[in-house]
Amino acid sequence: MEQETTSTTIVLDPKTTKKKYPEARVIVLDDNFNTFEHVANCLLTIIPGMSEKRSWLLAVEVDREGLAQVWRGPLEQAELYHQQLISKGLTMAPIEKT
């Protein structure tokens, strides 16, 4: 008794199968109750690699422009930082996927 075996080989185009991990922007909004110092300290303690000088520059940008992008990167991390900043009382824009 003979068994016939057939196999199918599928070749996938790497250009169509490789998906980019979704990225997002974390944006702090201006409000009337958080101080520069509080905003800067929150950014300094929550956002990895944030320098003290950059945290203050971003706090000033929030005040002057009404908002500032404080972090951009993988969506999962953006969600974490966004939630942590909210928990500190900062006013946040919804996460923007890029």
N, C-alpha and C positions, 0 to 999 in steps of 0.2 A: 504494500500500500504506500503510495507516494503522496507526500503533502507538498502542496504548492505554496510557496511563501512569496508574498509581495511586500515591498516596502516603498514608502514614499518619502522622498527627501524634500524638505521645504527650505529654501534659501531665503532668508529675510534680509531686506535691505537695511543696513545699520542706520541710514539716515531717517528711515521711517519708524524704526523700532525704538530708537533712543529718545526717551522723553526727558525733558529738562525738569528738574525738581522745581515746584512752584515757589516763587519768591514773593515777598511782601514788604511793604513799607510800614514802619511804626511812626505815627505822627502825633505830637503833643499839641494841644490847642491852648490858646490863651484863655484865662478866666480871671475873675475878680477876687479870688481868695487865696490862691497859691503864691507864695513869695518866690523871688528869684532864687534865694538860697535853698528853699525846699525843692524846687524843680531841679536845680543843679545837683543837689545832693542825691535825689532819687536817680537821676541819670547816671551819676558817678557810681552808685552802689549796684544798680541793676544792669546796665548795659556793659557787657564785657569790653575791655580795652578802652573805655571812656577815660579821657584825661580830665583833670580838674578844669584846665583852661577851656577845653572843648565843651564841657558841661555848662560852664558859665556863658560861653558864646551862644550855645543853643537856647539857654534860658532867655537871653536878651533877644534872640531871633523870635522866640515864641511871643514875647511882649510886643516887639516892633511890628512883626509881620502877621501876627495872629495865629501862627502855627510854625512848626519846624519838624522836618523829618529827622528823627533821632537815631534811627537804625534801619538797615535794609539787608535782607538776606533770606534764608530758607523760611518758609511759611510756619513750620512748627516752632522754630525759635521765636519768630515774630509774635506768634500767639502767646508764648510764655512771657516775653518781655512786656507785651501789651497788657496782659492780665496783672503782672506784678506792678506796673506803673499805675494802673487803675486802683489796685489795692492800697497804694500810697496816697490816693486822693487826687491824682492828676486827671485833668480833663483830656480825654483821648478821642481822636477821630477813629472811625471804624478802620480795621486793618485793610490796607489797599493791596490787592494782589497785583503783581507786575508781570 
